[in-house]
Amino acid sequence: MPMPTEERVSQLVAGLVERRGFDLEGVEISTAGRHADAEARVRVIVDSDDPADLDAIADLSHEVSAQLDDAGDFGESPYLLEVSTPGVDRPLSTERQWRRAQGRKVRVTLRPGAEPPDPGGKASFDARVGKLADDTVALVLGGKAKPHRVSLALADIATAVVQVEFSPPSPRELELAGGVAPGRPAPGSEPDTTVPAGADAADTRGTTGAAPQPVAASDSTEGTVE
């Protein structure tokens, strides 16, 4: 039986995700190996304005698994479901993602022909995200040494990816950025929000009738539930 597309899975789970107070940020489907009966890995990425609640994500994971099993799109093919919040190195493409990334460091790449916010600047640069106003985002450039705030139209940005930070920014950087988005961890001090391996919340292997099996949670994403 053909594997359902990412678009189809998105359609199946979008309403459930929204009713549980989350935004559906994406669906990724991959298979381990090239055999026809290879197990599929289905990753459902969700986010919200509130701090990550692992119990809520675990409950959502079980409900998404039941929804996919009831739909029957996978037939008898086994699949491994992972429901998680976006990883630290997530790309920013929507206004809500920019709003939630306030205070975080990002790598910005401008669209061809767009003027850098600093005269003589490069088309790709690091900045700290400030407040979003209409279609313009405030950015803090200069790092800890010479922080200063500029504005950039979202239309001038080709890509923006949140960067992993191993130390906190200077107080002045955060002040210019307007602080960290409410409910979000301070840069450089993200807590470990991984669901412990073997916990009940990790039992979300969809196998169309087979008993769930515990799955070790991944360390690569924030708030992972497998």
Order of alpha helices (4+ residues) and beta strands (2+ residues): alpha-beta-beta-alpha-beta-alpha-beta-beta-beta-beta-beta-alpha-beta
